[in-house]
Amino acid sequence: MLTSAFAAFFRSFTRHPLYALLNLLGLSFGIAAFITLSLLYHFETNYERWSPERPHVYAIGMRVHVPGVPDDLGLKTTGGLLEDIKTAWPQVDGTRDFADWFIVHRGANVIAENMEFVDPNFLTFFKVPILRGDPATALADPSHIVVSAAIARKYFGTVEAIGRPLTLGNAEGINTYTISAVIADLPKNSDMRFDMLRRLTPDLGDKYMNGWHALPVPTLKTYLKFKSPADAAHFAAQLPAFVDHQAGANVPPGMVPHKLIDLSLVPLADIHLLSPKLKAAIASLGVVGILALGLALINYVNLATARAGLRAREVAVRKTLGAPPPALRLQFLIEAVLTLLLAFVVALSAVELTLPLINAAGGLSLVLYPADAGWVLALLGCVLLAGLVAALYPAFVLSAFKPAQVLASSRTPGGGRAAGWLRTGLVMMQFIAVVVAFVLMAGFMLQVRHIQTADLGFRRDNLMVAGGLLNSVVTPAQRESFIVAARTVPGVRYASFANTEPGPGMDSVGGFGRVLRPGQPPNAASALGIVFVGQDYFQMMDAHLLSGRLFDLQHGEDQMWSGPDEAKSGRMISAVINRTAARALGFASSAAAIGQTARFLDGQLRIIGVVDDMRLKSPYEAIQPTVYLFYAHPTYTAGMVRYQGVSEAAMRKALTALWRQINPDVPLDVVVASENLDAYYRPERDRSRLFTIGTGIGALIGCIGLYGMAAFNTGRRVREIGMRKVLGASRGQVVTLLLVQFLRPVAAAGLIACPLAWIILQRWLAQFDDAIATPLWLFPSACAAALLIALLTVAGVAFAAASTEPGKALRHE
């Protein structure tokens, strides 16, 4: 049986090479797309696989529920939480990780490096892969540090790093530390950074080791370990009572602590895809891979049923010689398996060759080899299983031919009207997917272009952010000196500061305060984000003033905000608010807000101006209602510079030289605002490119299927076309007849696909705070593109058939 199947498989390629090649190409393209996007899904869902403890480790997530304040789940906790947990549950194993920056001093050079302050058990807790050193004692001494292999190579080359000194500086001063261990570089699918690790000690300060009276530290994470998910679930069920007990004295009267502070456990394996938007995006690309495989299998069924007529006499002869239908079905299924195996090998080769291009287009770092052997075998199993399911119908169709009818007929059977309807329906399914993909691809590209070019409420070009000012080593006096001196640098128009910046990094607001208008009940207070800004901040940002005026030192009533106690002094504080804040406070217009007063914190504020909303952060996030306060001196703030008339490189060089005069021990780390913001746009842009590649492959598979069906149907109608031409039909009439037949299912597919594409696109756009209005021209354009592709696919077949001489077509009649 196996020998016969191999012989039949070989003959199918040599006797009917066109159909065999179309079948192989369609399957290979679909499987290649499936492998690539499965590789992406496998990469994204296997973060932190480097740790053997991955199934047992959970991070503590904290939500702080304050009315009007975003309460997304964050993996940040207070520093004292772990001690409180161990007091309540001594048997629980836990550790902490606080991320900060250190300055490496190498002679005259200073380099900022990421430092993780961790508990002494951190390395053994995660079973971090150690290259050299003892993980149990490496962090026992606060004067020791652990470095990654990359850091060891960076600073010591090929020289053994263990025992070598490294001079580091932070808020504690400049000290020399000894390297006690070197750990392996983590894989790229890891959110954890282990460049340098140092022991987390209680004397690092209250901001690291605080209790329930303080807010969570943004970069401090607490991890716990449990033997089983059941143990973790049992622990999580006790957290509300734990919060009530621990935080009861630190919440306002009448509030239930666990309803204000919500603690939860997040498995280490789920942290990377904690964002529902990112999880949905990765799942969507996985679905695209499955659809590509589905289109390829539809193509296989279509071509296999079309080819059935070409093998009808072979089946009839085999059945006449005694072959039972089950044996024939098994033979055809074996042939299908061989075809799938060959297509899988071709697809693997194509993926390996094109992966560098796909990585460049999608901003990825995927590799096919070395890969999980089990994962590759699982992919092969999925392909074979799906392919065998798809091959069942052609196998049953072929084995059902009646020998007497086949051998007595002068024509090869085509499966009848039912088979014709099936092939047409399969082509329609393919092009429904293609039209939907075209609409989504265009919609994605338009939205990505919109968020990259939309008016953000400020000018993003020629704006630089001096991130180095945020380093804890830098003093407020040094920050102020830099801002004042930067205003004198040639080419600088404005220099200012704020406790937020465009792009990732600092939060979009520096905190929240309750604002209550006169005559409103206390429960009607609005939560407004607080942003402290320096002189000329709005002019530097080129913000749009809607009503009133901006802060001005010439106005004596613009009192400079000098600290949290300012509100408690009872003095009136001048404030500028954004458009969203004016709406949240109930003002009918921006102009109506000017001159109005309100209670703020424990004092009073007067609104002197309303500016348009400025989108400094992700396009997914809603813009917060914000009150801007004039700050006297920069504290923990980002410095920003607006320049013109000079190049970016020249301005960067001038600012760096200026900063080295003020603090040569800290690198300035100047970032262009437009590049900083691109961190939000890049993922969508890269995923849109991947989707475009998948769409192109889907369209190519659809074309292969349509071409195969057109070639088959045209071949069966050669004599009909000859008779039509003998009876006077012109070439144009014959071409029109064939094209209408071939394009009719594509046009019907477009009509079905448009409402489906509209629903999917609307759901995707709903995740953006600033989404485009869906252009109606997308839908007819996508249908026209599908029709044009189909036309180009079958036009050659139609013209060739219409050009056949009637004598040649009818010579056997």
N, C-alpha and C positions, 0 to 999 in steps of 0.2 A: 504493500500500500504506500509506504513512504517513498520507495523508488519511483512508483507511478506518479505520485504527487510531485516529486522533484522534476520528473520528465515533463509533466503537464505544465508546471510552473515555467520551465525553461522555454517550452514551445510557445506559451502565451506571449513571451517577450520577443521571440524571433518571428513569429507569424503575424502578430498584430502589434508592431512596435509603437505605433502612434498612441493607441489606447493604453498600452502598458506604460509608456513614458509619461503620459498625462496622469495616470493613476499614481505612479511613483512620485512624480513631482508634487502633486496635490497633497499626498500623504506626508511627504518629507517637509514641505513648507509648514503644514499644520503642526506636525510633531515638533519641528524646530521652534516654532513660536511657543508651543506648550512647554518645552524643555526650558527655554529662556525665562519665561515668566514664572515657571515653577521654581527655577533657580533663584529668582528674585524673592519669591515668597518664602522659600526655604532660608534664604539669607536673613530676611527681615524678621522671621519668626524664631530664629535660633540665636538671638542675642544672649550673651552671658553663658553660652554653652561651654566656655572654657572652665567654668567652675563645676567640680563634681557635686557640689552642694546645691546646685541650681534648683532641683525639685523641692528642697526643704527650706529655702531661704525666702523670707517675706520682708518687704519694706513697709514701714508704718506710713500711711497716708493721713494727712490732716486737712480737714475743711473747717474754716471759721465762718459760721453763718451770721452775717450782719446784714440787716435789710438794706438793699440798695448797693451792696458791695459784692463784686464777683466772688463766688465761693467754689471755683473749680478745685478738684482734688489735686493737692500738691504733695510731693514726697519731701516735705521739709518739716522738721520738728524742733521743739525746744531742746537745748542741750541736756537738761536735767531729766528728760523723760525716761531715758533708759534706767537711771538709778531708781526712779519711782516704780518702774515696772519690776525691777529685780527685788525691790523691797516687798512688793505685793506677791510676786511669783518668783521665789529664789531659784526655782528649777529652770527658768527660761534662759536660754543662751542668746546673747545679743551682742551687737557691736555698733559703732558709729563711724561716720565718715564726714569730715568737714573740709570742703574745698576752699583753698585760698591761694594767694600768689606769694612766691618768694623771689628775691632778686639774687641771681648768681653773680658773684664778683670774680672776674678773671682778669686781674691786672687793671687796665684802664677800661675794660669792656664790662658792661652790665647787661644781663639778659634776664628777662622775666620768665619764670617757669611755674607751672602748676604744681601746687603742693597739697597733698591730702593729709590732714590731721586725722589719725585713726586711733582706735583703742589698741592696746598691746596684743589682743587676741585676733586682730583683723586678718592676718595672713593665714592663720590656722582655721579661722571661722569659715573663710571662703575656699580654703585649700588653694591659695594663689600659687601658680607654678613658679617654683624657685629654681634659678639656675645655680646660684652659689649663695651660701649662708644658711643659717638655721632659722626657719620661720618661727619657732617657738620663742626665741630670745632676741630676734633682730630688732624688735621695737621696745625692748625692755628699758633701754636707756634713752632719755629724751635728747641726749646729745648725738644719738645715732640716727641715720636716715637710711631708707631703703630706696633704691633707684631701679628704673627699668633698664633693660638691655640697651634700648635706644639712647637713653641719657648717658649710660656708661660709655657707649661708643662716642657720643658727642663730645664728652669732656675728657675722656682718657684714651680714646682710640682702642688699640688692641692690648693696652696695658691692663693688668688685673686691677679692678676697681675696689675690691674688698680691702678695707683698712685705709683707703685713701681719704684725705681731707677735702672738703668742699666748703667754701666760704659763702654764706647766705645771709641776706638781710631782709628784715621785715620790721614791723612796728616795735619789736623787742630790741632792735639794734642789729648790728652786723656780728655774726658769730661763725665759728668754724665747727662743722659737723663731720662725723666719721661715717663712711659708708659701711653698713653692716651686712647688707645682702643685695643681690641683684636678682630681679624677677624677670621672667620671660615677657616679651612684648605681647600684649593682648591682641586677639584678632580684630579685624576692622568692624565686625558686627558685635561691638560692645559699646555701651554708653558710659562705662566706667573708665576713669583715667588714672593710671598708676605711674605717672612720670616720676614723682618723688613721694615718699610717705614718711611721716614723722609721728611720733606718739602724741596723742591728744591728752593734755594734762589740765587739771582744774585751774591752774594759775594762768591760763591763757586769757582769762577775762570773762566778765559776766555775759558778754554778748555771745560767747560760745557755750557756756555752761549754765544758762539761765533756767528759771523754773516756770511755773504756770502763769506768773504775773506778766510775762513778756510774750511778744509775738514770736512765731517760729523763725529760726535762722534760715534764710533762703537756700543756703548751700549745705545745710547739715542734715544728713539722712541717718535714720535709725533702722537697723536690720535685726530681725529675730529669726530663730531657727526652730523648726518643729519636725518631729519624726514623720508625721503624716498629715494630709489635708484635713482629716477629722480633728486632729489636735489643734491645728490652726483655726478651724471653724469654731471649736469650743472656746478657744482663747478670745477670738473676735467677739463672740456673744457676750463676754464679760466686760468688754471695754466701756460700754455706756455707764455701768455702775462704777467702774474705775474712774472715769472722768468726773462723775458726780462727786465722788469722794475727794479727789485730788484738787479739783478746780472750784469747788463750791464756794470758797471764800473769796474768789477772784472774779466772779461774774456779777453783773448788776442784780439787785434784789428782784425777785419775781421771775427770774429766768432759770430754766433748767439747764445745767451746765452741758450735758451731752447733746442738747439741741443747739447749743452755741458752738461747741467744739466737738467735732465728729472725727473720731479716730477709726481707721480701718486698716486691713492688711492687704497688701498688693503682692502677689507672687513675683519673685525675681524675673521669671520668664515672661511676665506680662508688662513689665515696666516700659520697655521700648515702645510698645503699641498702646500705651495708656491713653493717649489722645484718641478719641473716637474718630476724628477726621483722618488722622494718619492710618488708623486701623482700617477704616472704610476704603481709603485710597489703595492700600496694599491689597485688600481683598478684591477690589475692582479690577486691578491688574491681573490678579489670579483668575478672575472670571473671564477676562479677555483671553488668557491662555487656554482655558477650557473651551471657550467658544471657537478659538482657532482650530483646536483639535476636533471639535464637533463639526465645523465646516469641512474639514478635510475628510472626515468619515462620511459625511453626507455626499461629498464629491465621490468617494469610493463607491458608495451604494449606487449612485447615479450611473457612473461609468460601468460598474459591474453588471447592472441590469441591462444597460445598453449593449454591452458586449455579449450578453447571454445568447442573443440570436446568432452570433458568430460561432458559438460553440454548440449550437443545437444539434447538429448532425453527429458531433463527437459523443454527446450524451445519448442520442438515439442509438448509435452503434453499440456503445457500452451496455445499454440496457437490453438491447437485442441479444448480446452475447452473455447476458445473465447477471450483470451488475445490479444489485438491489439499490433502491433509493438511499438507504442509510449510508452505504459505502460511498456513493457519489457525494452525498453531503459532507462526509468526513474528508473526502479528497479535496473538495472546494474549500473547506475550512482550513485544511493544512496549507493549501495554496495561499489563503488569506494570511495565515500566520507567517509564512515565508516572505510575503510581500511586506507585511508590517515590520518584520525584522530587518529587511533590507532598507526600508524607509527610515527606520529608527537609526541605523548605522549612518545613512546619508545625513539625517538630521543632526546627529551628534557631531559629525564632521563640519557641517555648516555652522553650527553654534560655536564650535571651537574657533573657526576661522573668522567669524563675524563678531565675536564677543568683545574684542577691543573697540570696534566701532560702536557697538551698543553701549558699552561702558562710557565712552566719550559723549554719546548723545544723551544718555540718561543720568550722567553724573554718578555712575555706579562703580563698584569695585568687585564685580562678580568674577569668579573663576570656575571653570568646569572641572579642572583637575588641579590638585587632588580634591576629590569630592567624596562624600559618603557613599561607599559601595552599596549600602542598603538603600540609600535614597535613589540612586540610579536604577537599581533593580526594581524599586517600587514604581518609578516612572515607567519602566519597561512593562511592568505588570499592568499598570493602568492603561497603557496604550494597547497592549494585547487584549485585555479584557474588553475595552470599548470597541476595538476593531473586530473582535469575534462577534460581539453583539450586533455590530453593523453588518457583518458578513453573513449572518443567519438568513436574512431575507434573500440575497442573491443565491445562496446555496440551495434554498428550498425552491426558488424559481427555476433554477437550472435542472434540479433533480426531478421536477414535476413535468418536464416535457414528455409528450406521448410519442413513442418511436414511429408508429404508423403515420401519424399526421405530419411529423417532421420530414420523414423520408419520402412521403408522397407529394409534398408541396414543392413548388419550384422557388418559393421564397423562404428566406430564413425568418423564423418567428420573431416578433418584436415584443411579445408579452401581452399584446392586446391593448384595449383602451385603458384598462386599469393600470398597467405598467406605464403607459404614456402619461396618464394623470399623475402617477407617483413621481416620475422623473420631472415633470413640470413643477409639481409641488416642492420637490427638493431644491430645484433651482430657485424658486420663489423664497424659500427659507434662507438660502444663502444670501440672496440679494436684499432680503429684509435686514439681515444682520449687517450687510455692507452699507446700506443707506443709513441705518441707525448709527453706525460707526462714523460715517461721514459727517452727520449732523453733530454728533458729540465732539468729534475732532475739531470741527470748525468752532463750535461753542467754547471748547476748552481754550483754543488759541485766542479767541476774541477776549475771553475773560482774563487770561494771563496778560495779554497786551494791555487791557484796561487797567489792571492793578499796577502795572509797571509804568504807565504813562498818566494815570489819573491825577487830578489836582489833589494833593494831600493836605492842602491848607497852608503849606509852606514850600519854599523852593529847596529842592534836594540837591541841586547842582552847586558847585563851588562852596560847599559847606564841609568843614573838617571837624571831627570830634577827637579831642585829646583824651583818650581813655586812660592814659598813665596817671592822670590826676586823681583817679579813684583808688590808687594804691594806698594801702593803710600807712605806708611809710611817709607819704607826702603830708605835710602839715597844711592847715588852712591858710597860713601866711604865705606859703609857697604857691598854693593855688591862686591866691589873690595876686601875688606878684606876677605870675605868668599871664593872667588875664589882662592886668594893667599894661604890662610890657608888650603883649601881643598887639595891642591897639596901635602901637607905634611902628610895627613891622610894615615895610613897604608892600602895598597890595592888599592889606587887611582893611576891610570896610568896617566890620564890627567884630568884637570879641566879647563873649559873655559866658554865662554858666547856668546850669539848671540841674535839678536832681532827677532828671530823666534825659534820655537821648534818643535820636532816631535809630531804630533797629534793635536787635536783641542786646541784652545787657541789663541795664537798670530797668526797673518796673516803669510802666507808663505813668504812674503817679507815685508820689512819695509817701502816701498814706491816705486816709479818708477822715473826713470830719463831718459832723452833723450840722446842717444849716437850717435854721428855723426863721421864717418870715414873721413879722409882727402880726399878731392876731391869730396865728395858726396854733392848733393844739400840739402838744409835744410829740404825739405819735405821727404827726404829718411832716416831721423834719425829713429833709432830703440828705442822702449821703453823697457828698461831693469829694472827688479826688483832689488832693492838695499837691501843687507843684510850686516849688520855690524857684524863682528866677532872678537873675541879676540885671544890672543896667543894660539897656539896649537889647534885651533878649528878643522881643517881638520884632524889632527892626532887623536883627540879625537873621531871624527865621523867615523874614519877609511874610509875616502873618497878615491875614486879611482882617482889618478892623471894621466891624459892622456898625458899631455905635459907640459914642463916648470917646474916650481918649486912652492912651497907654500910660504906663508909669513914666514919670518925668521928675528928675531931681529938682527942676525949677519950681515944682509945685510943693509947697511946704506941707500940704496935707497928705502927700504920698509918704507916709512914715515907713521907714525901712523895717521890715520884719527881722527881728534880731534873735528870735528863739521861741520855743514853745510857751514860755511864760508871758510873751507879748500879749496873747489873747486874754490872759488873766489880769492884765494891768488895768482893764476897763477902758482903755483908749480905743478910739475908732480906728479900724484898720482898713486901708484902701485895698481894693481887690479888683482884678479883672477876671471875668468868667468866660467860658466858651459858649457857643450857641446851644449845645446840648444841655448845659447847666441852666441857661436862661429858660429853656423849655421845661426842665425838671422842676424849677422853682415856680412855675406857673405863670411866667410873664407872657403877655400876649405877643410881644415882639421884642427884639433886641433893644430898641429905643426905650421901651417901657421899663427896662431893668435899670437904666442909668439913674444914679442918685438914690436908689433904694437901699435900705439897710436890712440887716438880718443878724440874728444871734449865731455866733460861730464859736465852737468850743465853749469857753467860758467868757467870751468877750463879744464885741460888735464888729461888723465889717460893713463898709459902704462900697457899692458897686460903682466903679468909675468908667468901666469899659467892657465891651463884649467883642470877642474875636471869634472868627470862624473856627470850626473844629479842625484840629491838626491830627492827622493820622500818623503817629510816630511808630506804631507797632504793627502787628499782623493784620492783614486784610480780613482775616476770619473774625477778629475780635471787634465787638461794638465799641465805639468811642465813648469813653467815660465822661460824665459831667464833671467839669474840672474848675476849680478856683485857683487862680494864680496869685501868689503873694510875692511882694517885692522883698528880696532878701538882702541884708546889708553886706554880709561877707560869705564867701563860699565855704562850705564845710565838706560833706561827702557829696560832691557834685562833679559833673562832667563839664569840662571846658569845651567851648565850640567857637569856631572862627569862620566868618564869611569873608571871602577874598574875591578879587577880580583883577584882571590885567596881568596876572602871572600864571605860570604853569603849575600844575599840581605838584610836580616834583620839586620845583623851586620853593613853593610854599612849605612843603613838608620839610625840606632842608633848612629853611629859615626858622621854622618853629622848633625843630629839633635842636638847632644851635642855641636858640634862646633858652630852651629848657635846660640844656647842659650847664648853662651859667647859673641857673637857679638851683638845680638838684642833679648833679652828675651821677648820683648813685641809683637813679631810677630811670628806666627807659620811658620815653614819652608815649610810644604806641599810638601814633596818629592814624585815624581811620577815616576814609572818605564816606560821608553819610550815604551817598547813593549805593556804594558797595555794601555798606552795613545793612541797608534795607533790602538788598538783593538776597540776603539770607532767607527772607520770607517768600520771595518770588521764585527762587531757584528750584525748590522742590516741585512746585506746580509746573514750572516750565519743563523740567526734566521728565516728569511723569507724562506730560502732554506729548513729548517727543516719543516716549515709549508707546503711548497709545497710538500715535500716528504710525509708528512702525507696525504695530499689530494690525491697524486698519489696512495698511497697504498689503500686508500678507493675506488678510481676509479677502480683500478685493481680488488679489491674484488667484487665490484658490477658487473664488467664484467664477473668475474668467476661465480657469482651466475646466471647471465643470460645465460651464455654458458652451465652451468650444467643443468639448467632447460630445455633448448632447447635439449640438448643431452638426458636427461632422457625421454622427450616427444617423440622425434624421435625414440629412441631405443625401447620404449614401443610399438610404432606403427609398428615396423619391427620385432617383436618377431617371428611371423610365417615365415617371409622371411628368417630369420637367421636359424630357424629350418630346412627349406627346403634346404638351402645351405649346412648345415652340413650333412643332409641325403644324399645329392648328392656328398659328399666327401670333402667339404671345411674343412680345419683344423681350430683350434681355432686361430692360428696366422693370417691366412688369413682373418678371420672374424674381428679380432681386427684391422688389418691394414685397412680393408675396412671402418670400422666405424671411425677410427681416421682420415683418409684422409678426410672423409666427414666433420667431425667436425672442423678440423684444416684448411681446405681450406679457409674459410672466414677470419680466423685470419691471415694467410699468405698474403692474398690479402689486408687486412687492413694495414699490415706493409709496403707494397709497396706504398700504397697511403699516409701513414703517414710520410714517410721519407722526401720527399721534403717539406711538410708543416712544419715539425719540424725544418728543416734546416733554413727556412725563419724566423721563430719565434726566434730561438736561435741566429741567426745573428743580428737581430734587438735588442735583449737584450744585446748582447756583445758589440754593437756599443756605448753604453753609457760609457764604461770604456776606460780610456786613455791607459791602459796597458791590453789589452784583449788577451786571449789565441787564438791560431789557432784552429778552430773546428776540433777535431779528427774524421776522417772518420769511425773509428771503432765503434763510438757511435751508428750509425744507424743499422748496422747488429746486434750489441749486444742487442739493444732495441727490435728488431724484434725477436731475439732468445729468449730473456727473456719472451716476450709475448707468443711465441709459447710454451715455456716450462711450463708456468703457465697454458695455455690452455690444454696442454697435461696432466698435473697432475690433472686438473679439470675433464676431461672427461675419463681419463684412467680407473678409477674404473667402470664407467658405461659401457664402452666398454668391459672390461674383464668380468663383470657380465653377460652381454648379450651373449657374445661368449661362456660362460661356461654353459649356460642353456641347459638341456638335450632336444634333438629334440622331444622325446615322450611327454614331458610336454608342449612344445611349440605348438605341432600339435594335442593335444588330443581332441580339440573341432572341428577339421575339419572332 
